């Protein structure tokens, strides 16, 4: 009569239930995943006091949240109150001449833009794209209709309120004729010049003493939104 060793049977059983599932798991993990056929949707949740739902994301009419998804020229570290490079690698500040009570003014800023940056539609970020974004921001925020004028006060100002500070070198009395038909307001930015593919020079109308204003320009693709250059995305 043949004797069966129950210890060996038990050992084989334990090895079977331990190794076979492991082999199955490894085999499943090795199966290649198919590429995503459809366009990826980027979903922003809710935030703010009481779970305020995020609304318009277009930089020109945003309510909340666009800074979490769209990059700007610079970013601010509010701990040390300094600005750091983002889409702009570096910049040079061209100061105004101090006159009377007007001191520390910035006349213009030259930005050296980051190279090798592309939008999801394949468009290359460069000086032309930045100029398009700035011109679009001024155009939309300068329109006297809601919600386009939601951030009018960020990008436009009334020189008449500063008339007492005008000097021979900084005089905006020409704005008294309301050349932009915007209630006597003119844009903070006077002109955006493409110096080269990755260098932009931005001159300012308003007397400002810091670069925090340039946090106001989250950049979108001029190719993707070319048809709505003067209309906000809703």
C-alpha positions as CSV (number, residue, x, y, z in Angstrom):
1,X,0.0,0.0,0.0
2,X,1.4,3.4,-1.1
3,X,1.6,6.0,1.7
4,X,0.8,9.7,0.8
5,X,2.7,12.3,2.6
6,X,0.2,14.9,3.8
7,X,2.9,17.4,4.6
8,X,4.0,17.5,1.0
9,X,0.4,18.0,-0.2
10,X,-0.1,20.8,2.2
11,X,3.1,22.5,1.0
12,X,2.2,22.2,-2.7
13,X,-1.3,23.7,-1.9
14,X,0.2,26.7,-0.1
15,X,2.6,27.3,-2.9
16,X,-0.2,27.1,-5.4
17,X,-2.5,29.6,-3.7
18,X,0.4,32.0,-3.1
19,X,2.2,32.0,-6.4
20,X,-0.6,31.7,-8.9
21,X,-2.4,35.0,-7.9
22,X,0.9,36.8,-8.0
23,X,1.5,35.5,-11.5
24,X,-2.0,36.7,-12.5
25,X,-1.4,40.1,-11.1
26,X,1.9,40.5,-12.9
27,X,0.3,39.4,-16.1
28,X,-2.5,41.9,-15.8
29,X,-0.1,44.8,-15.0
30,X,1.9,44.1,-18.1
31,X,-1.1,44.6,-20.5
32,X,-0.4,47.9,-22.4
33,X,-3.0,50.6,-21.8
34,X,-4.6,52.1,-24.9
35,X,-3.9,55.8,-25.6
36,X,-6.6,58.2,-24.7
37,X,-8.6,58.9,-27.8
38,X,-10.5,62.0,-26.7
39,X,-9.3,65.3,-25.5
40,X,-8.5,65.6,-21.8
41,X,-10.8,67.8,-19.7
42,X,-9.2,69.8,-16.9
43,X,-11.7,70.1,-14.1
44,X,-11.4,72.8,-11.4
45,X,-13.4,72.1,-8.2
46,X,-14.8,74.5,-5.8
47,X,-13.2,76.8,-3.3
48,X,-13.7,79.8,-1.1
49,X,-15.8,80.5,1.9
50,X,-18.8,78.2,2.0
51,X,-17.6,76.2,-1.1
52,X,-18.1,79.0,-3.6
53,X,-18.3,77.4,-7.1
54,X,-15.7,78.6,-9.5
55,X,-17.2,80.5,-12.4
56,X,-15.6,82.3,-15.4
57,X,-12.0,81.2,-16.0
58,X,-11.2,83.5,-18.9
59,X,-8.4,85.8,-17.6
60,X,-10.3,88.8,-18.9
61,X,-13.4,88.2,-16.9
62,X,-12.3,85.6,-14.3
63,X,-14.1,85.4,-11.0
64,X,-11.8,82.9,-9.2
65,X,-9.5,80.1,-10.0
66,X,-7.8,80.9,-13.3
67,X,-4.4,81.3,-11.6
68,X,-4.6,77.7,-10.5
69,X,-4.6,76.5,-14.1
70,X,-3.1,79.2,-16.4
71,X,0.5,80.4,-16.0
72,X,1.5,84.0,-15.9
73,X,4.7,85.9,-16.7
74,X,5.8,85.9,-13.1
75,X,4.6,84.5,-9.8
76,X,4.6,86.0,-6.4
77,X,5.9,84.5,-3.2
78,X,3.7,86.3,-0.7
79,X,6.0,85.2,2.2
80,X,8.9,87.4,1.0
81,X,6.8,89.6,-1.3
82,X,9.1,89.0,-4.2
83,X,8.3,88.1,-7.8
84,X,9.9,85.1,-9.5
85,X,10.2,84.0,-13.1
86,X,7.6,81.8,-14.7
87,X,6.8,82.3,-18.4
88,X,9.3,85.2,-18.3
89,X,12.8,83.9,-17.5
90,X,14.1,87.4,-16.6
91,X,13.3,91.1,-17.0
92,X,14.9,94.5,-17.0
93,X,13.1,97.5,-15.4
94,X,13.4,100.9,-17.1
95,X,12.8,103.5,-14.4
96,X,11.3,106.9,-14.8
97,X,13.1,110.0,-13.7
98,X,12.1,111.1,-10.2
99,X,10.2,114.4,-10.3
100,X,8.7,116.1,-7.3
101,X,6.5,113.7,-5.4
102,X,6.8,111.1,-8.1
103,X,9.5,108.7,-7.2
104,X,10.5,105.2,-8.0
105,X,8.3,105.0,-11.1
106,X,8.6,102.2,-13.7
107,X,8.4,103.5,-17.3
108,X,8.8,100.2,-19.1
109,X,9.8,96.5,-18.6
110,X,11.6,94.3,-21.0
111,X,10.8,90.6,-20.6
112,X,13.0,87.7,-21.8
113,X,10.5,84.9,-22.4
114,X,10.9,81.3,-21.7
115,X,11.7,79.2,-24.8
116,X,10.4,75.7,-25.5
117,X,7.0,76.3,-24.1
118,X,4.0,75.0,-26.0
119,X,0.2,75.1,-25.5
120,X,-1.9,72.0,-25.8
121,X,-2.8,72.9,-29.4
122,X,0.8,72.9,-30.3
123,X,1.2,76.6,-30.5
124,X,4.6,77.9,-29.4
125,X,4.7,80.6,-26.7
126,X,6.6,83.6,-27.8
127,X,6.5,87.4,-28.0
128,X,3.6,87.4,-30.5
129,X,1.4,85.3,-28.2
130,X,2.1,87.6,-25.3
131,X,1.3,90.7,-27.2
132,X,-2.0,89.1,-28.4
133,X,-2.9,88.3,-24.8
134,X,-2.2,91.9,-23.6
135,X,-4.0,93.5,-26.5
136,X,-7.0,91.2,-25.9
137,X,-7.0,91.9,-22.2
138,X,-7.1,95.7,-22.8
139,X,-9.8,95.3,-25.5
140,X,-12.2,93.2,-23.5
141,X,-11.8,95.0,-20.2
142,X,-12.2,98.3,-21.9
143,X,-15.7,97.4,-23.2
144,X,-18.5,99.2,-21.4
145,X,-20.6,96.1,-21.0
146,X,-20.9,93.3,-18.4
147,X,-19.1,91.0,-17.8
148,X,-16.4,92.3,-20.1
149,X,-15.7,95.3,-17.9
150,X,-15.5,93.2,-14.7
151,X,-11.8,94.0,-14.4
152,X,-11.8,97.5,-15.9
153,X,-10.3,99.0,-12.8
154,X,-7.4,96.6,-12.9
155,X,-6.3,97.5,-16.5
156,X,-7.7,101.0,-17.0
157,X,-7.4,104.2,-15.0
158,X,-8.5,107.8,-15.1
159,X,-5.5,110.2,-15.5
160,X,-7.6,113.1,-14.5
161,X,-7.4,111.8,-10.9
162,X,-3.6,112.2,-11.0
163,X,-3.5,115.6,-12.8
164,X,-1.9,117.3,-9.7
165,X,1.1,115.0,-10.1
166,X,1.8,115.6,-13.8
167,X,5.3,116.7,-14.6
168,X,7.1,117.8,-17.9
169,X,8.2,114.1,-18.4
170,X,5.0,112.4,-17.2
171,X,2.0,114.2,-18.4
172,X,-1.2,112.4,-19.5
173,X,-3.3,115.5,-20.2
174,X,-3.8,114.2,-23.7
175,X,-6.3,111.7,-22.2
176,X,-8.7,114.5,-21.4
177,X,-10.3,114.1,-24.8
178,X,-11.3,110.5,-23.9
179,X,-9.5,108.9,-26.9
180,X,-10.7,105.4,-26.0
181,X,-14.3,106.4,-25.3
182,X,-14.0,104.8,-21.9
183,X,-15.2,107.6,-19.5
184,X,-11.8,109.3,-19.6
185,X,-9.9,106.2,-18.7
186,X,-6.9,104.9,-20.6
187,X,-5.1,101.5,-20.3
188,X,-2.2,101.0,-17.8
189,X,-0.1,99.7,-20.7
190,X,0.8,102.1,-23.4
191,X,2.4,99.8,-25.9
192,X,3.7,96.2,-26.3
193,X,6.6,95.9,-28.7
194,X,7.9,92.6,-30.0
195,X,11.7,93.2,-29.9
196,X,12.4,89.7,-31.1
197,X,10.8,86.3,-31.0
198,X,11.4,86.0,-27.2
199,X,11.9,89.5,-26.1
200,X,9.0,92.0,-25.4
201,X,9.2,95.6,-24.2
202,X,6.1,96.9,-22.4
203,X,5.7,100.6,-21.8
204,X,3.3,102.0,-19.1
205,X,1.0,104.9,-19.0
206,X,0.4,104.9,-15.3
207,X,3.0,105.8,-12.7
208,X,3.5,102.5,-10.9
209,X,6.3,101.5,-8.5
210,X,6.1,97.7,-8.5
211,X,5.7,94.9,-11.0
212,X,2.8,93.2,-9.3
213,X,0.6,94.4,-12.1
214,X,2.1,91.7,-14.3
215,X,0.5,89.0,-12.2
216,X,-2.7,90.0,-14.0
217,X,-1.9,88.3,-17.2
218,X,-2.5,84.5,-17.3
219,X,-1.6,83.5,-20.8
220,X,-4.0,81.6,-23.2
221,X,-3.3,80.3,-26.7
222,X,-3.9,82.9,-29.4
223,X,-4.3,80.1,-32.0
224,X,-7.0,78.2,-30.1
225,X,-9.0,81.4,-29.2
226,X,-8.2,83.5,-32.3
227,X,-11.9,83.7,-33.2
228,X,-12.8,85.3,-29.9
229,X,-10.0,87.9,-29.6
230,X,-12.5,90.5,-28.5
231,X,-15.0,88.2,-26.8
232,X,-14.5,86.5,-23.4
233,X,-14.9,82.7,-23.1
234,X,-17.9,81.7,-21.1
